[in-house]
Amino acid sequence: MKKWLIMLLTVMLGLLGLAGCSNGETTSGDAKDDKVEITYGVWGKAQVPVINDVIKLFNEKHPNIKVKVELTPYGQYFQKLETAATGGAMPDVLWMNGPHIAQYAEGKVIIPLNDLIKKDNYSLDNYPKSLVDLYTVDGKVYGIPKDFDTTGLFYNKKIFDEAGIPYPDDTWDWNKLKEVAEKLTNKDKGIWGFGAMMENQGGYYDLIWQNGGHILSKDGKQVGFDTPEAIEALKYNISFIKEGLSPTLAQMTETAASELFISGKLAMKLDGSYMVPDYRVNPDIDVTIPPKGKNRAVSIHGLSNVIAANTKHKDAAWTFVKFLGSKEVAEEFAKSGVVIPAYNGSQDMWLKSVPNMNLQVFIDALEYSNPLPSVKSTGEIWQYETDVLKKAWAGEESVEDAVKELSKKANEALSKN
């Protein structure tokens, strides 16, 4: 009987040992002598070349970990993730943005990194606190900051020169923007003075903040789209289309506003620093500080690298995420000019990446920036914005009626948080 009990205890202890190995701290395929392959989900095509260079650097230090990049256009990215999460097929490491972090964290689709950070004594002081806070949900850190972006007023110097008009500067306000847009609009040449895009980040969010309005109440229970300040800001944006100073929504859907701008069909447009890689191909394009409304304000956002909860290679994924968050990688992205790296001290190198553009305006914008709202239902609200506001942009519905419908739907979504 004693011998039988000893054998039984031995088997039970063995099973407990196996269970301990399957708790996610040490996963299959992560042994030092084994080769593993992890996937890296991203959506920025312009960043793929530098990502591939970064992976080469990573493999010099970690030859046993192969990284496969999975590129998905942003328009399909989160839809694809939802399907992948349901089927347990998420990329091991992936990009995450602020508007979706709460949803994916609370849904346990991605893992908190606190224990891993503590185990390796990994410092988060290397990144702006606002970005670390953005990816912290209920006191747990879910993402290591990768980059950040703010807004500037891009303009075509050639169009200004031909019209004999001085370039925009920090003295401009909303009235000046409209005045110059009128002068630069030339129907004979097919040139519009301004591109009034229907985009929240780098678009109507910025204008609402500049007009003293808000996107989300401080308690996170109501949106501010139906306030007088927001309505006035939206009307100002759409007025460029109504007055023929901007392409219509249909025209900017048929041919992206960015393409119209690069080809010299738009004189000016508000946009984020993430568009620098696209716009630098035209040497006539430069950027300056956005015009001021009642306040000077722009949006700020940034991406982070997160780890999927269903990864079979947690240790390898964390090793890769740590490397992605290093100064070495930040400098690679800075030299490429594709994004402003989040790692403190690496931004100066980014400023030199495109010497013919005044990129300093994006760094200066940190002083008057507003973080994009991040709640569990942000993604749902963004979809409502797209579905409803396009009626106002297309002239099918008044701004007042559109924001009334939008606010009702958005507030219902917030009530479920």
N, C-alpha and C positions, 0 to 999 in steps of 0.2 A: 504493500500500500504506500509506504514512504517513497519507494522508487517511482511509483506511478505519479505521486504528487509532485515529485521533483521534475519529472518529464513534462507534466502539465504546466507547471510554473514556467519552465524553460520556454515552452511554446508560446504561452501568454506574453512573456516578456519580449519574445521575438516579434509578436504581432504589435505590441505597444511600440517597439522600436520602429517598425515600419510605418505605423501611424504617425509617429513623431517626424519622420522624414517627409511625410506628405502634407504637412501643415502649411506649405508655401514658403517657409524660410529656406529650405533647400529642396530644389525641384529636380526632376529627372533631366539628365543631359547637361547639368551644370558642373559636373566634376571637372577638375582642372585638366585632366588628360583627355577629356572627351571634346569632340567638336560639335557645336550646336549652331543652328540657324535661327535667327530671330527676324521678325518683320518690323518695318518702320513705316507707319502710316502718315502721309503728308498730303497737302493739297497745293503747294506753291510750285508750279512748273519752273519758274524763274530761279528757284533756289536749288533745283536738283543738281546742277553742276557742282556747286560748292558742297552740297550734301555728300555727293560721291567722293569729293576730295577729303572730306572729314572722315568718311568711312575708311578710306585708305590709311589715314593717320591712325585711326582706331585699330585697324588690323595689324599695324606695325607693333602695337603694344599688346594686342589681344588677338593673336592669329587663330585661336580656336573658336572665335565667335564670328560667324558670318552674318552680315546684315543685308537683308533684301528690302529695297525701297518699294513701297506700294503708293503710287501717285493717283489721287482721285481729285477731279475738279471740285472746287469748294461747293458749287451748287448741288453736288450729289454726295459730298463727303459725309455729312451727319446722317443722311438717309441710309447710306451704305453701312455706317457704323451701327445704327439701330438694328439693321438686319443681321449684321455680323454678331452683335452682342446676343441677340436672341438665339443664334445658332452656335454660339460659343466659338466664333471664328474671328475675334478681334485681332488686329495687329498687336504684337507684343509691346511695342513702344509706339506712341502716336502723339500727334499734335492735338492740343486742346486749347480752345479759346474761352474767354471769361463768361460769355453768355450761356455756355453749356456746362460749365464745371459743376455747378450745384446739382444739376440733373443727373450727371454721370456719377458723381460722388455718392449722392443719396441713393442712387439706384444700384450701388455697389458694382458698377461696371469697371471702375478703375480702383486701384488700391491706394490707401494712405501711405505716405512715405516716412512718417515720423520715426518708426523703429529702425528703418534702414539709415536714415539721417543720423540718428543717435548712435547707432552701432559703429558707423564709419566716421563719426565726428565731422560730418559734412556741414560746412558753414553756409548759411543762407544770407549772411551779411554781405556777400559779394553781389547781391542784386538789390534793386530799389525795393524798399519795404512795401510800396503800394502794389507791386507786382506779386510779391510773396503773399500779401494779404488777399489779392485777387484769387489766388489758387488755394486758399485756406478755407475749408468748409467745416463748421462746428469744431474749430480748434485743431483740425487735422490738415496737414499739408499734402496736397495731391499732385502738385506739379512743380517742376524746376523751371524757373523763367528762362525763356529762350531769347526773346526780343521784345521791342515795344514800338509803337507808332503813334504819331500825332498828326496834325493837319496843317497844310500850308496852302497858299494861293499860287497855283502854277500859272504861268503866262508865257505867251509866245513873243519873244523880243522882236522878231522880224515884223510881225503884224503891227506892233506898237511903233516901230521905227518908220514903217511905211506910212503910218497915219500921223507921224510927228507928235506922238503923245508920250510923255514921260512914263517910265515904268512904275508900277504900283509900289508903295512903300508903307511904312508903319503909321502914316498919317491918314490913310484911307479909312472911310467908314462905309456903311451900307449905301448911303446916297452917292458917294463917289464911285462905288462899284457900278451902280446902275447908270450913272452919268457916262462913264467911260465905255461901258458895254454898248450903250446907244451909239457912241461915236465909232466904235470898232466894228459894229455889225454892217456888213456889206453884202447885200443880197446878190448883186451882180457877180461878185467873186465867190459866192457861196460860203461866206464867213459869218459866224455868229459871235457876238461879243462874250457870251458866257454860257456855260453848260450847267443848267439847273437840274442836276441828276436827282432821282428819287432814291437816295441812299441815306441811311441814318448816320453811321459813322463817317465823319468827314463831309457831312451834308446837313440835313435838317436838324439833327441833334445839336450840332454846333450852333446853328442859327437860333434854336430855342434857348440854349444856354446864354448866347450872346444877348438875347432879348430879355433876360432876367427870368426865364421860365425854368421848368424842370421836367425831366422825363419820368422820374419815379419819386413818389413822396418819401420822406425820410423813414417812415415806418414800413415802407415797402408794400403798402396795401392798395395804393391807387396810382394810376399814371397821370401825367399832366398834359396830355395832348389837347384836352378841351378847355384849357385855361386861355384867357385873352392873350397872354404873352406867346404861347405856342401857336395859336391861330394866326396871329400877326406875322410870326416868323415863317410859317408855312405859306401864307399868302404872298409874302415877299419873295420867297423862292420861286413859287409858281408864276409870279408876275413876269418873270423873264421870258417864260414860254408864251404867256398871253400877249405880251408886247412884241413878240417876234425877235427877241434878243437871244433866244436859246432854241436849240432844236426841240421838237416835241418829244414826248415820252416814246411815241411809236418810232420816231426817227432814231432815238438813242437806244432803242431796243433792236432795231434792224441793224444798225451799225453802232457798236459800243462807243460811248462818249470818249473813252480813252483813245480809241482809234481815230475818231474825228479830230481830237486834240493833236495827236502825233502827226497827222497828215496836214495840219495847218488849217482846219476848218473851224476850230474854236480858238478864240483869243485867250480865254481864261477859264479856269475851273478849280474849285476847291477839291482837294484830294489828300489822301494819307501818304506818309513817307514810304509806305510799302509800294507805291507806284513809281518810285525813283528808277528802278531797273528798267521799266518800260519807257519812261519819258526821256531818259538820258540818251536814247538813240537819236533824238533830234537836238542838235546843238543850239537851236534857237530857243529851247525851253529853259526857263529858270523858275525860281520859286521865291516867294516872300511871305511875310506875316499876313494872316487872313485879316480882312477888314473888320473894324470894330463896330459892334452894335451898342447897346446900352453898356455892355461889359465886353471885355476881351476874353474869349473862351473857345476852347476846342476840345475834342474828345481824345482820350488816351486809352490805349489798349495794348495788349501784348500776348504772345503765345507762350505756352509752356509745353514741356515734354512730360507725358504721364505713362504709367504702366497699366496694361490691361489686367483685370482680375483673373482672366482665364489663361494667362500665359503659363506655359509649361517650363519656362526658363526664367524664373524670377531673378535669380542671381545674375545671369547674363544680361537681362534687360536693365537691371539697376546699374550694372557696370557701364553699360552703354549710355544710360541717362546721365550718370555722373560725368562721363567724358563729354557729352553734349553740353553740359553746364560749365565746362572748364574755360579758363581764360584763353587757352590755346585755340579752342573752337570758336570762341567769341571773336578772336582776332581774324580768323579765317573768314567769318561772315562779314566782319567790318571791312576787310580789304576788298571783298567782292562787291560791296555797296548795295546788296540786295535788301538788307534790313538793318535797323539799329540794334545791335546786340544788347542784351540786358545786363551782361556782366559789367560791373562798375569799372570805369577807367578805360574801357575799350571803345567808347564812342568817338574819341578823337581820331582814331584811325578811320572810322566810317566817314567822318567829315571830309577826309582827304581822298576818298574813293572816287568822287565825282567832282573834280575841282571847278568845273564850269557852272556848278549849281550852288546856290547859297543854302546849303543843308543845315547851317547853324540854326535856322528858324525852327526846325523840328526839335532841337534840343532846348532852345529858349522857351518853346511852348509848354515845357514841363511846369513852368511857373503859373500858367493859367489854364491848365488842363483839367478835364472832368472825366473820371473813369466811366466806362460803359456800364450800365446797370447789369447786375448779375444776380438773378434769382432763379429758382427752379423752373419757372415758366417763361424765362426770357426767350427761348427758342420759339415757343408757341406765340408769344406776343409779336416777335419779329415777323412771323408768318402773317399774322393779322395786319400788321403795318403794310406789308407788301400787297395783300389782297384788297385792303380797303383804300389806302391812300392813292393807289394807282387810278382810282375813279376820279379823285380830285386833280391829279396830275394830267389826266386825259381830258379834263373839262366836262366829264360826265356827271359830276356831283360837286356841290359846293364844299369848301373846306369845312364849314361848320357842320354840315350833315355827315361828312366823312369822319371827322374826329369824334362826333357823337357815337357813331356806330363802333369805331375803333376803341374808344374808351370803355364802352359797355362790355365788349368782348375781352379786352385786356384786363379789366378789373375782375371779371368773372374768373379769368385764368389765375390772377393773383390770389383770389379767395381760396384757391385749392392748395396753395403753398403751405 
